[in-house]
Amino acid sequence: MDVVVTIAEFKNHLKALGYAVSTIEVYRKGLDQFRQYLQQRDLSDLRKVTHQMILDYQAAVMAESIAQESKALKIRPVKRLFEHLTASHKLLINPAEGIVETSRKNRKIGLVLTVDEMSKLLSCPNLSLKTGLRDRAIMEVLYSTGVRLDELLNLEVYHVDLKDKVLYIRKGKGRKQRVTPLGKGALKYLKEYLHNIRPYHGRKHPKERALFLNHSGRALCAGSIRAFLRTYRPAAGIKKAVSPHTFRRTCATHLLQQGADIRYIQKLLGHKRLSTTQMYTKVMPIDLKATHNRTHPNTRDRNED
């Protein structure tokens, strides 16, 4: 079972499953490093890979001077590859069985913005400019729904339902679909964008279906969103790094702080596992305790009322 051929087939398998381009790229890099590791040991047949070899590779990755999550991103593709080969009966025994992505257990999520910081960031775009109003609409949607960047870029015009105040995520992670509610801010600026800005940007390419367009009328790219965030962040006086994913983390954290049920947040974010959503509870444990004390009937003074 040739390493190069099998890895190429696995990447095509991920593409067929609907994995995001960015995710496939991460897997490619991780598997290429694993392939090089095997080549250094004159091993070109995946059937000859043993559990000890995987452990040795994991040890080599863990010794690298990189972040814990970066280490996990190198080990994860290897685990998924052998899981796939075992599930498709190309291997009888999974040599990666029991290998743990060590960063997962104590993984910390990235920085989140405070309510005040988010308010300042949202107010940065110049609403007298067409691109400014579009940028405000994008940020409001990111904050209101917690959608991933790839999901935002895959949105089409007809995925917005202004009447029912919802957004249809048709191309979620792993081809999963979901419906997310739109908050007042997102609804307000999306409505103005759709009525006054998008028709102007889209006049050159009337058949373009993407929701968010650049000034040329083509679908907006990830680089453009990251670029305007790099401009607005210092203008808002924020010293923290701000990326599209910051809005997702901040959305979940602010909902938790206000006492939202974690299973609701799981559904909103499209997490497959509740444990993934539970990572957000590490951000503000004091706020969660205050919410519990305020809302749980057994914590209230029994002499009240």
N, C-alpha and C positions, 0 to 999 in steps of 0.2 A: 504494500500500500504506500505508494510514493508520497512523500511529505508535501512537495510542491503542488502536485496535482490535487491531492485531497484537500489541502487548505484552500485552493482556488475553488473547488466544488463547494466547500463549506461556505465561502463568502457568497457564492451564487444562491445557496440555500437561504442565507440570512436575508438577501435581497428579495427573494421570493416570499419570505415570511412577512415582508413589509417593514423590516428594520430601517431606521433612519439612516441617511447617508453618513451622517457624523458618527453614528454608532458603529457602522460597518468599517469606517476608517480607523476607529479606535481598535477594533478587533483585528484589522489588517496589520496595524503596527505591532500589536501584541503577539500575533501569530508569526509575523516575520522575525521577531526577536527570538521566539521559541525555535523557529526553523533554523536560524543561524546557530543557536545553542546545540541543536542536534547535529548539524553539519560539522561543527567543531569536534564532535565525537564520532565522526564518520558513520552516522546513522541516518539512513534515508527512508527506512520502512517504519511507519507508525506502529505496525504490529509488534515491533521489537522494543517499544517504549515500556519501561517498567514503572511501578509505583515509586521506587527509589529514585529513578531518574527525575520524576516530577518533583519529588521532595528536594532533590539537589538543585533543580531549576528554581524552585520557590526560594530556597536559601540564597541563591545567587541574586535573585530579584530583591529580596529583603535586605541585602547588604548594600544596595545602591543608595546613593544620597539623594533620594527623591521623597516626595510626600507619600504618606501611607496610602492614600486613595490612588495615587499614580502607580504604586506597587500592585494594588489590587486590580487595576485596569490592565496590568500585564499578565496576571495570573488567571483572571476571569475568562478570557478568550480560550485559553488552553483547556480549562474545565469544560466550557461549553462545547468545544470541538470534540472531546472524548465522550461527552454525554450524547452528542449527536451520533457519533460512530457506533456507540453501544445501542442506542435506541433504534438505529437503522440496521442493526444486526451485522455490521461490518466488523465489529469486535465483540468477543464474548465477555471479556472482562474489561472494566473501565479502570485504567491505571491511575486516573485522577480522582478516584473515589475517596472521599474523606479529606481531600485537600481543602483547607479553609482559607478564605480570603480574610486574612487576619485583621484588616483595617475595618471590616464591617461591624464587628461587635462594639467597638468603642468609637466608631466613626463620628466625627463632629461635622455638622453642616456648616456651610460658609456663612459669611456675615449677612445680617439682615438690617434693614433700615428701621428707624423708629417711625412712629406715626408722623411726627413733625418733619423728619427728614424726607419722608415720602411726599408729604404735602408740598414741601419746597421744590422737590424734584419735578413733580407734576406741573407746577406753576411756571417752570422755566421756558417752555416753548413760546415763541412770539406768535400769538394767535392771529395777528394781522397778516401773517404769511401763510400761504397754502401748505407748505411743508411743515410749518410750525403746528398747525391744527392737526395735520396727519400724525405728526409725532406725538402730540398730546393724546390722540385717540389710541394710538398703539400702546402707550404707557398705561393709559387707563384700562385697556383690555388686559394687559399683562398683569396688572395689580388686582383687578377685579376677579379674574378667572383663574390665575395661576397657571395658564397654559405654557407649555414648553415652547422654545423658540421655533423648532421645526413645525410644531402644530400651528403656530401663528402664521408662519410663512406658507403653509399649505391651505390656509383658509381661503375660500372663494366667496364671492359676493352673496350667493344664495345660502351661505351657511349662517348668515345673520338674520335673526327673526326679531325685528324691532317691536312687533306687536306683542309677542309672548315674552319679550325681554330675555332671550336666550341665545346662546352660541352653540352651533352644532360642530363638534370636533369629529370630522369624518376620517381623518388620517392620523389617529393617535398612535402612540408607541405600541408596536406589535400589532398594528392594524386594528386596534380596538377603537370603538366609537363611544362617545359620551356627549351629554348635553350639559352645558354649564350656564348658570344664571348670569346676567349682566347687571352690575350695580348701576346706580343712578349716574355716576360720573362717566362710566364707560358707555352707557346708553346715550347720554347727552352728546358726547363728542363723536361717537360712531355715527349717530344720526346726522350730525352736521357734516361730517366727512363724506358720508354716502350721498347726501343731497347736494353739497356745494363744491367739494374738493375732488372726489374721485372722478366724476364726470369730466371735469376739466383735464385732469391728468390722463384719463383714458381715451380722450378724443382721437388720438393718433392710432390707437390699437383697440378699437371697439369690441373685438372678440376676446380680449384678455379677461380671464375670469378671476384672477387673483384679487383678493380683497384689498390689500395694501399695495399701492403702486409708487414707482419713483416718478420724477418729473417727466420722464420720457414715455410713460404709459406702460412700462413693463413691470413685472412682479418685483417687489422690493426684495433685496437680498439680506442675508444675516449681517454682512459687513457694514451695510448702511445703518442698521439699527445700532450696532455696537459703536459706530462712529458718532452718531448724534448723542448717545449716552455719555461718551467720553467728553463731549462738549458741555452737556447739561450738568454733569456731576459737579465740576468745580464751580460752575455758575450758581449752583444751589448751596455751595459752601460745605459740601460733603467730602470728607477725607477718605471714607471707605471706598473700596473698589465697587463699582456698580456694573453689573452685566444683566442681560435679559433674565438669567436664572435667578438673580437677586430678587426680582419681582415675585417669582414663584415662591421662594423661601419666605419672603416678607408677607405675602398674601396668607400663607398657611400659619405663620407665626402670629400675625395680628388676629386671625380668626380664633386661634387657640387662646390668646390673651383675653378675648371677649367671651370665652366660655363655649365656643362651638364644639359639638361632638366630633371626636376624632374620626369616627367612621364617615361622617359627612365630608370631612376634609379629604379623607382617602378617596371617596367617590369623585369629589371635585377635581382632585389632582390626577386621577386616573392611575393610582398606585395599585399594583397587583396584590401586594402584601401589606397588611396593616403595619407590620414591623418597620417598613420603609417610612410610613407616615409618622410613626411614633418617634422617629429621630428628632422631629421638630419639638417634642416635649422637653428636649435637653436645653432648648434655647432660653426659656423663661420659666423655670420651675417655681419661682416665687409668685409669679402672676397666676400660674395654674393653682397653686395652693390658695391664693386669695379668692379665686373663682370658686373653688371647692367650699371654702369657708362661708362664702356669700350665698351659695346656692343649695348645698346639701342640707336637708331638713334636720339631720342629727347633730349639726354643728351650731344650730341656732339656739339662742337662750330660750329655754322651755317656758320662761315666765313672760316671753314677749306675747303681744296681742292679748 
